[in-house]
Amino acid sequence: MNRNRPMTQNYELYTREDLRVWRTLFERQEQLLLLHGSTTYLNAIDKVGFNADAIPNFTEVNTLLQPLTGWQLTVVPGLVEPKDFFGLLADKIFPATCWLRTWAELDYIEEPDMFHDVFGHVPLLADANYARFMQAFGAMALQWIDDEEIINLLSRLYWFTVEFGMIKEQDEVKVYGAGIISSPGEAMHSVAANTERLLFNVAEILTIPYRTDVMQDRYFIIDCFSQLYNALPEVAAIINNFKEQTISFQKPLVS
Ligand SMILES: [Fe+2]
């Protein structure tokens, strides 16, 4: 199913190679995540029914996910326009691709495939605190959708949490961001001894431009998933100050 970008999941069209890719990626990440993955994420894998032996069926996942937090998956062919993306999040709908990278692309793919979108993003949507943040974040971003500067700031928050966030669990730092969860290289890099890991700080995160084409320079650690939702009033206050020009985000670019 990887030569086109389907709008619906035709499960019978998955090939043996697709299943081999899914199984290999799943088993490889499972080994890493048993050591470094958030316990909340690991428990959620079972809640949404993911395993190495079957490519997730969106209909079945929705049957499991919807009663837990009200979230649903919908198929998209690829990256979604910001207005559509945030609108879907506000409605508790996560847009995900249903095609898989080829065997030749196992270790590197330029655009997010199903392994990133589904394995990386979906399990935590079964967690009430994470799910509540995602919905509220989407609603907040939708309010500012015509303001490119503000959407840029909010994208930084999404990047350093939903994509590359880390969490402290029982005095250990674990990974939960989908960009780490779905990538063996990023997972190892994020926990390496010389990698910069900072305490979650909204005011700081909103000042940091990010790059999508390299491993991250730094990661931010939350104490618990409710911290994300509870940070949104501070985000709103910073945005309002920014609009009133009482603070500046014209710091030099990090990269
Ligand atoms: Fe992602």
Residues whose N, C-alpha, C, O or C-beta is under 5 A from the ligand:
A	BS01	LIG	A178
